[in-house]
Amino acid sequence: MRYDAEKIGLLGPEYKAIPVDAWGRTGADFVAYAPGLATLPTPLVTLDAGALNSNAAALTGWAGRVGVDLAPHGKTTMAPSLWRAQLDDGAWGITVATPWQLAVALSEGVPCVLAAYPVLVPAVLRRLGQPRSARVLVWADGVDVVEAMAPHVAGAAQPIDVLVDFGASGGRTGARTIEAAVATARAVAATPGLRLAGVAGYEGVLAHDASAESLATIRAYLEQLAALHTALGDLYDGEAIVTAGGSAYFDLVADVLAPLHDPPATRVVVRAGAYLAHDDGFYRGISPSNRASGPGFRAALHGWVRVISRPEPGLALADGGKRDLPFDEGLPEVQAVRRSGAGPAEAVTGAEVTALADQHTFVRLTGDAENLRVGDVLRLGLSHPCTTFDKWGLLPVLDDAHAPEPVVVDLVRTVFG
């Protein structure tokens, strides 16, 4: 799969992943020279081409086996070339989370967009009511949301599809009871310019681990979502969409909801997004990859930081920080070291990231890790792709992050406002 290198014009200082001596060259020209990892600056985050391809194939194959469609959450990467790769792999659509992300998806030609959010910006609603080729489905979780939309869609030339957002106590958005959800659905069906198109939910906010108790909570919620869909049967206008599924529990989503999948009457759509990059932290621990019912993934994201100071025994400071690396779902983990930034990576034990400042990584050293020297480059495993991509406007794609000398084979451009 080709990503963005051939479409990027002159490279410059706006891209912190690009070495200074490549400024003024095009993306295609830069990649054509097959630059090695050692030529890239630090701090750095890279993508692994083999892992991206493997993860995409794993989820697509799983969806085909269990009988659901995919609309991967695009906010994870905000990388249109990765969206296109997911669509080319057979994804039914792309999911977004805000009106701005919706606008990006439409501008990039995504044919079906799930806007997993109450879209209430008047100008956006008016635009959606105009003739368009793309299918757009938005969320509503209360009669008040429908009433707020109504004045801006009354004259719509094309109805806007609405999914009733069903939640749970302690969750995020979403009607808290089936009765409230049914009332919302009736309000949608009665509002000119809107069309009731299904039900939606997000189970991931209800648990944060894969314990038996958490899995039971998720299953019970999904069974309620299925019951809501059944209760709304007489109100639907055309195909009904039933959608749930973040990247932690999509196996349970399929287990409970896949029996409903019967296009064109009902389409079950899973919205997992983090699977493509996966991680070496939160999702490694909670993903269905760890359960017999899920496909296998491997981390496609890696951080690379250079030791810049050994100010005292047991401590190394490296040149990456909160501006470069994710930290909200766990700190990065030290996996390997490239001595003086070149040559094969050596496994390292006894090195632990204990804190991130804005531009520094604090690494506590014990045992053999005390031999780390200024100039050594550490490979880091990262946790939570959603807060990794947003720190990088351009990410180099390596052929194999674990190779003795990884080579840049492409570039991925992200779009963040």
N, C-alpha and C positions, 0 to 999 in steps of 0.2 A: 504494500500500500504506500502510495506517495502522499506526503503531507504538504508542507508549505514552502520548502526551500526554493522551488522553481518559481514561486509567485512573489517572493520577497525581493524588493528593490535593494538599494544601497544600504548596507549595514553601517551602524554608527553607535555612538555612546548611549543611545536610548535603549540598547539591548545589553544588559549587564552580563549575559552569558557568552558574549562574543569577544574574542581577544582583540586587543588594540590593533595588532597588525593586520586584522581582517577588515577594519573600518574602510569604507569606500568600495568594498567589493559587494557583488550581489549575493543573495542567499545561494543561488545555484552555483556560482563560481566558488564560493567558500566550501560547499559540500563536495564539489568535484575534486578537490585536492585531498579528500579523505583525511581531514585533520584528526589526529589522535587526541585522546583525552588529555594527555600531558600538555597539549598546546592551549587548552582552555583555561580561563581564569578561575580563581576561587574567590568567594564562595560560589557554588554552582549547584543546580539541580538538573538532572538529566532524566530522559525516558529511555527505556530499553525496548528496542523494536521487537525482539523475540517475545518478550513478556506481553507486550500490547497485543500482538497477533494471537498468542496462545490464549489470553484471557477473553478476547473477543470471540474466538471460536468456541471456547468452553461454555460461555453463557448462551450463545446462539444455539449450540447443540443441545444444551439442557432445555431451553425453551421449546425447541421442537419435540423433544422427548416427552415433556410433561403436558404440552398442549396449551401454551399461552403465547401472547404477543409481547413484544418489548417496546418500551418508549423510554430509553435511558435518560437519566436526569442530566441535562446538559450543563446545569450550574456547577457540577463537579469540576469540569475542565474549562468551560467557556472557550472551547477551541473548535471553531467551525470545521476544521479539517478532520478532527476526531469524530465530530457529529456525522460528517459525510461518510466516514469509514463505517460507523455503526449502522447508518441507513443502508449502505451498500451491502453490509452483512445480513440485512433482512429486517432491521428494526422497523416497526410500524410507524413510529414517530419519535419525537424528541420532547422531553419535558423541560420546562423552565420554571423559575420561581418568582419572577417580578415582571412588571410591565416592560421594563427596559430590556430584560433578557428575551422577552417575547418579541420585541421589536428587532433585536439582533437576529433571532431565529428566522423571522419572516424575511428580513433583508438578505439572509443567506440562502433563501429558497427552500427552507425546510417545509415539506408538503403537509405535515400534520404535527401540530404543536399542542401539548397539554400544558396549560398555564396553571400550575398547581398553587393557586393563590387567588384571593378575591381581587379581581381587576376592577378598580373603582376610579381610575384616572379618567376624567370626562373625555379628553381628547383621544385617548386610546380606545375607549368604548365606541366613540363616534367613528373612528377609523375602522374598527373591526366590523361595524355595521355596513361598510361599503362593500361593493363587489370585490371578491378576492378568490384566488384559486386554492389557497392553503386552507386546510381545516384547522380551526382553533377551538379548543375546549377550555373553559374557565371554571373556576370553583365558586361556590356560594354555600355558606353554612347557616344562614338565617334569613328570615323574611326581611329583616332590616337591610341586609346586603342586597337582596333583590330590589327592594324599594329604592336604594341608593343608585342602582344601575338603571332603573326604569326610565328616568327622564332623558338619558343619553342614548338610549337604544330604540326609543319609540318609533322613530322614522327609519329604522334600519332597512336597507335594501336586501340584506342577507341576514337571517337570524343568527344569533350567537349561541353556540352550544354551551350548555351549563351542566356541570356535574355537581350533585349535592355532596358536599364535604361532610363526612361523618367522623366525629372525633370521640373522645372519651375524657372522663374527669381527670384533670391533671395533665392533659395533653396540650397541644397547640390549638390551631383553629379546628373547626368541626362541630357540627351540631352534637349536643351531649346526649340526646335521647333519640330513639327512632321516631317518636311523635314529633319532635322538633324538626327532624330531617324530612318527614313526610309533609309537614306544613311548608317547609322551604320548597320542596318539590312542587307542591300545588301552586305556590306563588310564582315559581318559574314558568310553569305551564300556562298560567293565566296572564303573563306579561308579554305584550306585543314586543317583538324584537328579540325575544329569548326563546330557546328551545330546550326542553329537558332531554338530556342525552345520556344520563347514567349516574353512577355513584362513585365516590372516590374516598380514599382514606390513606393515612400514613401510620403504620403500626410501629415504626422505629422509635418514636418518642415515648412509647409506653414501657420500654425495658432497655437495659444497657449492658446486658450480658446474655449468655446462652444457658443459664441455669434452667432446671426443670420448671421452676416457678415462673420464670420469665417467659419461657416458651408456651406455657399454659395460658398466661395472660394474653399473649399475642394471638394464640389460636382462638380464644373466646371472643376477642375483639373482631377478628376476621369473620367469625361465624355470625356476629351481629351485622357486619357489613353485608354479608350474603343475604341475611334476612331482610335488611332494608331494601336491597335490590328486588327481592321477591315482592315486597309490599308495594313497590312503585310500578309494578308491571303494567297496569292499565293506563298510566300517565305518560309512558314513553312515546316519543314520536320518531319512529325508525329504530335503527340499531342502537342498543344500549351498551354503554361502556362500563365495565366494572374494573376499577384500577386501584392497586395498592403496591407496596413492595419497594422498600429501600434496599440497601445492599447487605443488611444484616439478617433479614428473616424472609427473603423471597422464596425460600423453599417451603415455608409454612403457607405463604400466600398461595402458591401453586397447589399445595395439598388441599387447602380449604376451598379455593375459588376456581381452580381449573375445571371442575365438573360443570361449571356454568358456561364455559367457553363453547359457543355454538354460533359462529358468524354465519349469516349476517344478522341473526337475532340478538345475540349477546357476544361481546368480545371482552375477554379478560386480558388486562394489560399490566405488566410488571414494570416498575419505574426505576429499578436499580441503576445507579450511576457510578459508584466508586469501584465497581468490579474491574473496569478497564485498566486502571492504574494499580488497583489493590494497594496494599501497604505492608509495612513491617511493624505494625502496632495494633491499633484498635480493630481494624477489619481482619487482620490476620487472626486475631483472637476470637472474633464473634461471627465471622462469615460462615455461611453454609458449607464453605470449603472444608470446615472441620467436622461436618456432619455427613453421614452417608448419603443424605438426600441432595447434596449440593455438588456443583462442578468444582474442579481444582483451579485455583488462581495462584499467581506469583507476583511479587512486587515489581512494578515497572518503573517506579520512582526511586531515585537515590540522591542523596546529598553528598557533596564533596567539599571539604573544608581543609584549610592549610594551617598547620601549627605555626603560630606567629610569636609565641612567647612560652618559655619555661621558667616563670619567675620564682618558683620555689619547688621543693620536692613534693611529689604527689599531685601536681597541678600542671595542666597545659591549657593554654588559651588558643583557640582557633578563630578563623576569620569569618565565620557565619553567625547570624543571630536571628532575632525575631523577624527582621525584615526579609529574611531569606528562607527560613525553615519553619515548618509547622510546630506548634507546641500546645494546642488546645486539647488534644486527645492523647497526650503523652509526649515526652521529650524524644528526640532522635536517639538511636542506638548506634554505637560504634561497632562496625562489622569487620573492617580491614584497614590496612595502611599501605600506601604506596610510598616507598622510601624516596625522599626528595621529590616526590610528585611524579615518579616515572617507574616503569617496570611492573612486573606482576604484583598484584595485591597480596599481602600476607595477612592471614587471620591474626587478630589481636584480641587478647583477653586481658581483663583487668583495667579496661578503659571505659569509663561511664560518664555520659553527659549528665551533669547535675543541675545546670541552669543555662538559660539563654538571656543575654542582654540584647540591646538593639542590634549590635554588630559583632558580638563575641559569643563563642561557645565555651563554656567552662567544662573541662574534662578532668575528672578525678582519676588518678593513676595508682595502680597497685601492681606488685609483682613485676612480670616481664614488661608490662606497659610503661614502666619507668624509662625504658630505652627510647621512647618517642623523642624525636629531635625537631627543632625548628626547621621548617621546610617540608616536613613529612605531610602527606595529604591523606586524610581519613575518609573512607567511604562510610556513609551513614544510612541506616535504615530509617525511614520516615513513617510517621503515624498521621493518618487523615489526609487523603488527597485533596479534599475540598478546600482546605486551607493551605495547600501547597501551590496549586496552580495560580492562585490569585496573586502570588508574589513575583511571578515571572511573565513578562510579555512575550518571551521567546524561549523555548526549551530545546536544546540539542537532543536529537535522538541517536543513541548509540546502537551499534550492531549487537553488542553484548556487554553489559556493564561488568560482567565477571571475567571477561577475557584478559589475557596478559596486557594487551594494549588496546582498549576499546577505541573504536573509530566512529566518528560522526557520519551518519548516513542520511540524515534529513533534519529538518527543523519544524517545530510546531509553534504556531502563533496563537496566543490567547487574546481574548477581548474582555477587558474589565474596565468599567467606567470609573 
